[in-house]
């Protein structure tokens, strides 16, 4: 269908505005990188979204400092549903409170961040470069564009799950489609929406282990969610995994295999890259985080695929597998997890050696430069001294002595000339002992002739 003139103008405006924002973001990123060694642009996105005045997260969620994780989660869900913008269209204050609740929960729901905050407050989190979790439904068009651009530029942006999805799950009003073991289902899910699936497993399958994976050949962004059933019949979010780019696809998975499986948090490595690009390699495995649930019991378990694209729908394929048919693969996964953990410990030790060697290398490199300059200077002086041995330079230095030498040479030349000339007396006659040919005695010859 042909777009109307008004729609066309709106599309053109958004496109031009998008390109302007893109150029502006890239310019700001380059400027901040030059000024601050690459760190300045990372917090810029957080500045757009973090509350202007940050209150104590415990106070915001109305929980005590010794509250359990479950108590914090329950308080967050209650407040998130209460202040969600969709429920408070005419109340701008509710939007700010919702943002504050989400920000506080992003701190207290993470054991590491909670520990940092408890020890040194917000300063510890700021120093560590904490990433921001945002709700795309609360951003608006302009900020969503900014989020997409920053994500494209490599900024680790985590998104929260829409409160509407969580509310529908809690109320049990979602549509759950069956996902049999050994089967796969493909579909498209709208952004900030979710498709729910029920995976039913028996005792033998539960004992063998279950794997649920989602992939997208179009490289869509999505989340894989796992819900636990509440007493009131609703579903409470228990686990979530964000998709990652793996080769030519995006994918993620949950592995319930009765041994500890780890997931990789890419934001930790991205922040390490921003702080120290040369040494980021050593932090690459620090993003390993243990998965909270290791096994599933027999029964029906609820999973969901959540659309996490900024603007368009997410294409996906979800599949559920029993590990019994993948004994060799399961063994390889267990072994590789152990190897990666050992390698992480080795890298921690090697980092100290590397930094020591790097400092020594920088020291000897500096000395190398100094010694090279010294040798070049000595050889230059030597060449200059060699060049001093020249006649032309000798004449220039002797000055007046040069004329004396020339006079002596002329005198010697004159004496040699006189020695070779015939000697004359005072009358000008030749005094030479040699006889001329016309003075030879020819008398004898005359007599004979006569």
Backbone torsions as a table, in degrees:
resi	resn	phi	psi	omega
1	UNK	NA	136.8	-178.4
2	UNK	-74.3	133.7	-178.1
3	UNK	-73.2	145.9	177.1
4	UNK	-71.4	167.0	-179.7
5	UNK	-61.8	-40.6	-178.6
6	UNK	-66.1	-42.8	178.8
7	UNK	-64.0	-40.5	179.2
8	UNK	-62.6	-42.2	179.0
9	UNK	-64.6	-40.5	179.2
10	UNK	-63.6	-43.9	178.9
11	UNK	-62.1	-43.0	178.8
12	UNK	-62.2	-41.5	179.6
13	UNK	-63.4	-47.0	-179.1
14	UNK	-62.5	-38.2	179.5
15	UNK	-64.4	-46.7	180.0
16	UNK	-65.9	-38.0	179.0
17	UNK	-67.1	-37.3	178.2
18	UNK	-63.4	-45.1	179.5
19	UNK	-64.0	-38.4	177.5
20	UNK	-62.5	-46.6	179.9
21	UNK	-63.2	-37.6	179.7
22	UNK	-62.4	-48.3	179.3
23	UNK	-63.0	-40.6	-178.7
24	UNK	-65.0	-42.3	179.8
25	UNK	-64.2	-45.1	-179.5
26	UNK	-63.5	-39.3	178.4
27	UNK	-63.6	-44.5	179.7
28	UNK	-64.2	-40.8	-179.1
29	UNK	-63.2	-44.0	179.0
30	UNK	-63.4	-42.4	-179.3
31	UNK	-63.3	-46.8	-178.2
32	UNK	-66.4	-34.1	179.2
33	UNK	-64.2	-41.0	179.4
34	UNK	-67.2	-37.8	-176.4
35	UNK	-75.0	-43.2	-170.2
36	UNK	-119.1	21.7	177.1
37	UNK	69.9	23.6	176.1
38	UNK	94.4	-0.6	-176.0
39	UNK	-94.8	-27.2	-168.5
40	UNK	-62.7	-30.6	-173.8
41	UNK	-83.7	-15.7	-179.2
42	UNK	-64.4	-45.0	-179.0
43	UNK	-76.5	-8.2	-173.1
44	UNK	-61.1	-39.8	179.5
45	UNK	-65.8	-38.5	-179.8
46	UNK	-65.0	-31.5	179.9
47	UNK	-63.3	-29.1	-179.3
48	UNK	-72.8	-24.7	-168.2
49	UNK	-116.8	-25.0	-178.0
50	UNK	-68.8	147.6	177.5
51	UNK	-58.7	143.7	-178.8
52	UNK	-61.7	-42.7	177.7
53	UNK	-117.5	118.2	-175.9
54	UNK	-92.6	119.6	177.7
55	UNK	-94.1	165.6	177.5
56	UNK	-57.9	122.3	-178.7
57	UNK	-56.4	-35.3	178.2
58	UNK	-64.6	-37.9	178.7
59	UNK	-68.5	-40.8	-179.0
60	UNK	-61.9	-43.7	-177.7
61	UNK	-87.8	-2.0	179.0
62	UNK	58.0	47.2	177.2
63	UNK	-128.8	160.1	178.8
64	UNK	-87.2	166.4	-177.4
65	UNK	-68.9	-20.8	179.0
66	UNK	-100.4	18.4	179.7
67	UNK	-66.9	147.7	178.2
68	UNK	-77.8	166.8	178.5
69	UNK	-60.7	-38.5	-179.4
70	UNK	-67.1	-38.7	178.0
71	UNK	-65.2	-39.1	178.1
72	UNK	-66.8	-41.9	179.7
73	UNK	-63.6	-42.9	-179.9
74	UNK	-63.5	-43.0	179.5
75	UNK	-64.0	-40.3	179.6
76	UNK	-63.4	-47.4	-178.6
77	UNK	-59.8	-41.3	-179.3
78	UNK	-63.0	-46.5	-178.0
79	UNK	-73.6	-35.8	179.7
80	UNK	-63.2	-40.5	177.5
81	UNK	-69.6	-34.6	-178.3
82	UNK	-68.5	-42.1	-173.7
83	UNK	-102.8	9.5	-177.3
84	UNK	-60.1	134.9	-176.7
85	UNK	-56.3	-33.7	-179.7
86	UNK	-64.6	-24.8	178.7
87	UNK	-93.8	-9.0	-176.6
88	UNK	-133.5	57.7	-176.0
89	UNK	-60.3	-37.5	-176.4
90	UNK	-96.1	14.9	-177.7
91	UNK	-127.7	90.8	-179.1
92	UNK	-60.8	-31.1	-179.0
93	UNK	-63.4	-33.8	179.8
94	UNK	-63.8	-35.2	178.5
95	UNK	-62.5	-42.5	178.5
96	UNK	-67.1	-39.1	178.6
97	UNK	-65.9	-38.0	177.9
98	UNK	-62.3	-42.7	178.5
99	UNK	-62.8	-40.9	-179.7
100	UNK	-66.4	-39.6	178.3
101	UNK	-63.6	-45.2	179.8
102	UNK	-63.4	-40.9	179.4
103	UNK	-63.7	-42.9	-179.9
104	UNK	-66.1	-40.6	-179.6
105	UNK	-67.3	-33.7	178.7
106	UNK	-62.7	-23.9	177.9
107	UNK	-85.1	-51.3	-172.5
108	UNK	-77.8	-18.4	179.5
109	UNK	-82.5	-14.4	179.1
110	UNK	-102.6	118.1	-177.1
111	UNK	-56.2	-40.9	-179.4
112	UNK	-66.0	-45.5	-179.8
113	UNK	-68.0	-38.5	178.8
114	UNK	-63.1	-41.0	178.9
115	UNK	-64.3	-41.1	178.2
116	UNK	-64.2	-44.6	-179.5
117	UNK	-64.4	-42.1	-179.8
118	UNK	-61.8	-31.6	-176.5
119	UNK	-84.9	-38.2	-174.2
120	UNK	-143.8	13.9	175.4
121	UNK	71.0	-157.1	-175.8
122	UNK	-65.6	-27.8	-178.1
123	UNK	-60.7	-39.7	179.0
124	UNK	-64.2	-38.6	179.2
125	UNK	-69.5	-40.9	179.3
126	UNK	-65.1	-39.9	-179.6
127	UNK	-66.4	-31.1	-179.3
128	UNK	-84.7	-6.2	177.4
129	UNK	71.3	43.8	-176.1
130	UNK	-57.9	135.9	177.8
131	UNK	-78.0	158.5	-178.8
132	UNK	-103.3	139.4	171.3
133	UNK	-103.2	131.6	-174.0
134	UNK	-127.7	156.1	175.0
135	UNK	-104.8	110.7	-176.2
136	UNK	-61.7	-28.1	-179.0
137	UNK	-69.2	-12.1	-176.9
138	UNK	-107.1	7.4	-172.7
139	UNK	-91.4	-40.9	-170.5
140	UNK	88.8	169.2	-173.0
141	UNK	-64.3	-48.1	-175.1
142	UNK	-62.9	-49.4	-179.2
143	UNK	-67.6	-30.0	175.5
144	UNK	-65.8	-39.5	175.8
145	UNK	-61.0	-45.0	177.6
146	UNK	-59.1	-43.2	-179.7
147	UNK	-60.9	-43.8	-180.0
148	UNK	-63.1	-40.7	-179.1
149	UNK	-67.6	-45.7	179.9
150	UNK	-63.7	-38.5	177.4
151	UNK	-63.4	-39.4	178.7
152	UNK	-64.7	-32.4	-179.4
153	UNK	-82.7	-0.9	175.0
154	UNK	102.0	5.5	178.8
155	UNK	-75.5	128.0	179.6
156	UNK	-73.1	106.7	-179.4
157	UNK	-115.0	116.2	176.5
158	UNK	-95.1	140.5	-179.8
159	UNK	-113.5	144.2	176.2
160	UNK	-86.8	164.7	178.4
161	UNK	-84.1	138.3	-178.5
162	UNK	-55.2	136.6	179.5
163	UNK	-62.3	-30.0	178.8
164	UNK	-62.5	-41.5	179.6
165	UNK	-64.9	-44.0	179.8
166	UNK	-64.9	-38.6	-179.4
167	UNK	-66.4	-43.6	179.1
168	UNK	-63.7	-38.1	178.8
169	UNK	-66.7	-42.9	-179.5
170	UNK	-63.8	-35.0	-179.3
171	UNK	-81.8	-11.0	179.5
172	UNK	74.8	21.2	-177.2
173	UNK	-95.0	7.1	-178.2
174	UNK	-80.9	154.9	176.1
175	UNK	-90.1	122.2	-177.6
176	UNK	-108.8	119.8	178.4
177	UNK	-97.0	144.6	-179.8
178	UNK	-72.9	141.6	174.8
179	UNK	-129.1	94.4	-177.2
180	UNK	-65.5	151.6	175.0
181	UNK	-63.7	132.4	-179.3
182	UNK	88.0	4.6	-179.6
183	UNK	-116.6	164.3	177.0
184	UNK	-133.5	150.6	179.6
185	UNK	-132.0	133.7	178.1
186	UNK	-112.0	151.4	179.9
187	UNK	-172.8	-177.6	176.2
188	UNK	-129.9	129.2	-178.4
189	UNK	-118.1	136.7	179.2
190	UNK	-65.9	154.9	177.7
191	UNK	-61.5	140.3	179.5
192	UNK	61.2	26.8	174.2
193	UNK	-128.6	171.0	-176.6
194	UNK	-142.1	146.7	170.7
195	UNK	-108.2	127.1	-175.3
196	UNK	-101.2	143.0	-178.9
197	UNK	-135.0	141.7	176.2
198	UNK	-106.6	123.2	179.2
199	UNK	-110.4	113.9	-179.0
200	UNK	-100.0	127.7	-178.0
201	UNK	-129.0	149.3	177.6
202	UNK	-96.8	-176.7	-175.9
203	UNK	-62.5	-44.1	-178.0
204	UNK	-65.2	-41.0	179.1
205	UNK	-67.2	-39.9	178.6
206	UNK	-63.5	-38.9	179.7
207	UNK	-69.0	-36.5	-179.6
208	UNK	-73.2	-31.9	-178.5
209	UNK	112.5	148.7	-176.9
210	UNK	-126.5	142.1	175.8
211	UNK	-127.1	131.1	174.6
212	UNK	-122.7	122.2	-177.2
213	UNK	-127.9	150.8	176.2
214	UNK	-131.4	135.4	177.4
215	UNK	-132.3	158.9	177.0
216	UNK	-140.5	115.7	178.8
217	UNK	-74.2	-15.4	177.0
218	UNK	-93.3	6.7	179.0
219	UNK	59.6	38.2	175.4
220	UNK	-70.3	156.4	174.0
221	UNK	-96.2	134.7	-179.0
222	UNK	-155.9	171.9	174.5
223	UNK	-125.9	144.0	170.9
224	UNK	-102.4	122.7	-175.3
225	UNK	-113.6	146.1	174.0
226	UNK	-125.3	128.7	-176.6
227	UNK	-114.2	144.4	172.0
228	UNK	-103.6	144.5	-177.7
229	UNK	-81.4	130.1	178.9
230	UNK	-84.8	169.8	179.7
231	UNK	-65.9	-28.5	-177.8
232	UNK	-86.1	6.0	177.6
233	UNK	94.6	-5.0	177.7
234	UNK	-88.1	-178.4	-178.0
235	UNK	-121.8	129.5	-179.1
236	UNK	-109.3	131.8	-178.5
237	UNK	-64.0	127.2	-179.5
238	UNK	-114.8	-38.7	-178.2
239	UNK	-139.7	152.7	171.7
240	UNK	-149.7	142.7	177.5
241	UNK	-130.1	130.3	178.8
242	UNK	-87.8	145.0	178.9
243	UNK	-68.4	151.1	176.7
244	UNK	-133.5	152.1	177.8
245	UNK	-78.6	120.3	178.8
246	UNK	-127.4	97.9	-176.1
247	UNK	72.9	-125.0	-178.0
248	UNK	-95.5	5.0	-179.8
249	UNK	-129.8	168.4	167.4
250	UNK	-108.8	144.8	-175.6
251	UNK	-156.7	164.0	170.8
252	UNK	-162.3	169.2	-178.4
253	UNK	-164.1	165.1	173.9
254	UNK	-125.4	133.7	-172.3
255	UNK	-124.3	109.0	-179.3
256	UNK	-106.2	82.6	-167.7
257	UNK	-119.7	13.8	176.3
258	UNK	71.0	9.1	170.4
259	UNK	-136.8	162.1	-174.2
260	UNK	-68.3	121.1	176.1
261	UNK	-112.0	147.4	-175.6
262	UNK	-117.7	149.8	172.7
263	UNK	-114.6	156.9	-178.7
264	UNK	-103.9	125.8	176.4
265	UNK	-93.4	104.7	-175.2
266	UNK	-68.4	-20.7	-176.7
267	UNK	-66.8	-32.2	-178.7
268	UNK	-64.8	-42.3	179.2
269	UNK	-70.6	-35.5	178.8
270	UNK	-64.3	-41.7	178.9
271	UNK	-68.9	-36.2	176.9
272	UNK	-65.0	-37.6	176.9
273	UNK	-61.3	-40.8	-179.2
274	UNK	-67.5	-36.4	-177.8
275	UNK	-75.7	-45.5	-174.7
276	UNK	-149.7	85.7	-175.8
277	UNK	-58.1	-34.9	-176.8
278	UNK	-68.5	-32.6	-176.1
279	UNK	-106.3	9.2	-177.2
280	UNK	-62.9	-25.1	178.7
281	UNK	-55.2	-38.1	-177.0
282	UNK	-70.7	-19.5	179.8
283	UNK	-96.8	0.8	-173.2
284	UNK	-61.4	-36.7	-178.8
285	UNK	-92.9	-0.8	178.7
286	UNK	-71.8	-14.5	178.6
287	UNK	-78.0	-2.0	178.5
288	UNK	-66.3	122.2	179.8
289	UNK	-124.7	131.7	-179.7
290	UNK	-69.1	136.6	176.2
291	UNK	-72.8	139.9	-171.7
292	UNK	-72.7	-34.8	-175.8
293	UNK	-109.4	125.4	-177.0
294	UNK	-99.7	-21.3	-174.9
295	UNK	-151.8	159.6	176.4
296	UNK	-119.8	147.8	176.4
297	UNK	-92.8	164.3	178.7
298	UNK	-61.5	142.7	-178.2
299	UNK	138.1	-166.8	179.7
300	UNK	-102.1	128.7	-178.2
301	UNK	-119.3	140.3	-173.6
302	UNK	-101.4	124.5	174.5
303	UNK	-121.2	161.6	178.3
304	UNK	-148.6	148.9	173.1
305	UNK	-107.9	120.3	-175.7
306	UNK	-106.5	127.1	179.0
307	UNK	-72.8	118.8	-174.2
308	UNK	-116.7	13.3	174.5
309	UNK	-68.5	156.4	-179.2
310	UNK	-76.5	-34.1	-174.7
311	UNK	-129.7	-40.4	-170.7
312	UNK	-107.3	174.4	178.6
313	UNK	-70.4	158.2	-180.0
314	UNK	-108.3	126.3	176.1
315	UNK	-90.7	141.5	-175.1
316	UNK	-154.0	164.0	169.0
317	UNK	-135.7	122.2	-179.7
318	UNK	-111.4	140.8	179.5
319	UNK	-142.9	146.9	178.3
320	UNK	-118.7	132.2	-174.0
321	UNK	-130.3	149.0	172.1
322	UNK	-97.3	129.7	-174.7
323	UNK	-68.7	-12.8	-179.3
324	UNK	-60.5	-32.2	179.4
325	UNK	-83.7	0.1	-176.8
326	UNK	-132.8	46.5	-177.8
327	UNK	-58.6	-45.7	-178.1
328	UNK	-64.4	-42.7	179.6
329	UNK	-65.8	-39.8	178.4
330	UNK	-62.3	-43.1	178.6
331	UNK	-62.9	-41.1	179.1
332	UNK	-64.3	-39.7	179.0
333	UNK	-64.0	-43.7	179.3
334	UNK	-61.7	-41.3	-179.2
335	UNK	-68.8	-41.3	-178.0
336	UNK	-69.9	-32.6	175.9
337	UNK	-63.0	-41.6	178.6
338	UNK	-65.3	-40.8	179.3
339	UNK	-64.3	-40.6	-179.6
340	UNK	-66.0	-39.6	177.8
341	UNK	-63.5	-42.8	177.4
342	UNK	-63.5	-40.7	179.7
343	UNK	-64.6	-36.1	177.8
344	UNK	-61.6	-43.2	178.2
345	UNK	-65.8	-38.5	178.3
346	UNK	-64.3	-40.3	-179.9
347	UNK	-65.6	-35.1	178.1
348	UNK	-61.8	-39.8	178.1
349	UNK	-73.7	-40.9	-177.9
350	UNK	-67.2	-29.1	-179.7
351	UNK	-59.7	-40.8	178.8
352	UNK	-63.8	-42.0	178.0
353	UNK	-64.8	-41.6	-178.8
354	UNK	-62.5	-45.6	-178.4
355	UNK	-65.0	-36.4	177.4
356	UNK	-66.4	-45.2	178.8
357	UNK	-65.5	-37.0	179.4
358	UNK	-64.3	-41.4	177.9
359	UNK	-63.3	-41.1	177.9
360	UNK	-65.6	-40.5	178.5
361	UNK	-61.4	-44.3	178.5
362	UNK	-62.3	-35.9	179.1
363	UNK	-66.4	-48.7	-178.5
364	UNK	-71.1	-29.9	176.6
365	UNK	-65.1	-41.4	177.0
366	UNK	-63.9	-41.3	178.2
367	UNK	-66.5	-38.9	177.6
368	UNK	-56.4	-45.0	179.1
369	UNK	-61.8	-43.7	179.7
370	UNK	-65.0	-44.6	-179.7
371	UNK	-64.9	-38.2	178.7
372	UNK	-63.1	-43.8	177.5
373	UNK	-62.8	-39.8	179.9
374	UNK	-64.1	-45.5	179.0
375	UNK	-63.3	-43.7	178.4
376	UNK	-59.4	-40.8	-179.4
377	UNK	-67.9	-41.8	178.7
378	UNK	-63.1	-44.5	178.8
379	UNK	-65.7	-34.6	177.3
380	UNK	-64.8	-43.9	177.4
381	UNK	-63.5	-39.8	178.9
382	UNK	-61.6	-44.7	178.0
383	UNK	-61.9	-38.4	179.2
384	UNK	-64.6	-40.0	178.1
385	UNK	-66.1	-42.9	177.1
386	UNK	-57.4	-41.3	-177.5
387	UNK	-68.1	-14.9	-179.5
388	UNK	-73.7	-19.5	179.3
389	UNK	-82.7	87.1	-179.2
390	UNK	-152.2	143.6	-179.5
391	UNK	-62.4	-43.8	-179.2
392	UNK	-57.3	-40.9	179.1
393	UNK	-68.0	-33.5	179.1
394	UNK	-64.6	-42.3	177.6
395	UNK	-61.7	-42.7	-178.6
396	UNK	-63.6	-36.9	-177.5
397	UNK	-74.8	-42.0	-174.4
398	UNK	-68.5	-32.4	175.5
399	UNK	64.8	-113.8	-176.7
400	UNK	-64.5	-31.3	178.0
401	UNK	-58.7	-21.8	179.7
402	UNK	-68.7	-38.9	178.7
403	UNK	-66.6	-36.7	178.5
404	UNK	-62.4	-42.1	179.2
405	UNK	-63.7	-40.1	179.5
406	UNK	-64.8	-39.9	179.5
407	UNK	-64.6	-41.6	179.5
408	UNK	-62.9	-40.4	179.6
409	UNK	-63.4	-38.4	-180.0
410	UNK	-67.1	-39.8	-179.4
411	UNK	-62.8	-44.2	179.5
412	UNK	-63.6	-37.0	179.2
413	UNK	-65.0	-38.6	179.6
414	UNK	-67.0	-40.9	179.7
415	UNK	-63.2	-40.1	178.7
416	UNK	-64.5	-34.5	-180.0
417	UNK	-67.3	-41.1	179.7
418	UNK	-67.1	-37.2	-179.6
419	UNK	-63.7	-32.5	-178.1
420	UNK	-84.5	-13.7	-177.3
421	UNK	-87.4	153.4	176.3
422	UNK	-65.6	147.6	-179.4
423	UNK	-86.1	133.4	-179.4
424	UNK	-117.2	150.4	176.2
425	UNK	-90.7	-169.8	-177.8
426	UNK	-67.6	-25.4	179.6
427	UNK	-84.2	-2.8	179.0
428	UNK	89.8	8.4	179.6
429	UNK	-83.5	157.6	-177.9
430	UNK	-77.4	121.8	178.7
431	UNK	-95.8	9.5	-175.9
432	UNK	-69.0	143.7	178.8
433	UNK	-72.1	-13.6	-179.9
434	UNK	-80.5	141.1	179.3
435	UNK	-94.6	142.9	177.4
436	UNK	-78.1	157.9	-176.8
437	UNK	-64.7	-26.8	-179.0
438	UNK	-85.2	-3.5	175.9
439	UNK	-101.0	7.3	-179.6
440	UNK	-65.8	147.0	-179.9
441	UNK	-73.8	111.5	-177.9
442	UNK	-116.0	15.5	-177.0
443	UNK	-64.6	-44.4	179.0
444	UNK	-56.0	-39.8	-177.9
445	UNK	-67.2	-34.5	-178.0
446	UNK	-69.3	-41.3	-179.9
447	UNK	-60.0	-47.1	179.7
448	UNK	-58.4	-38.8	-178.3
449	UNK	-70.0	-37.4	-178.7
450	UNK	-70.2	NA	NA
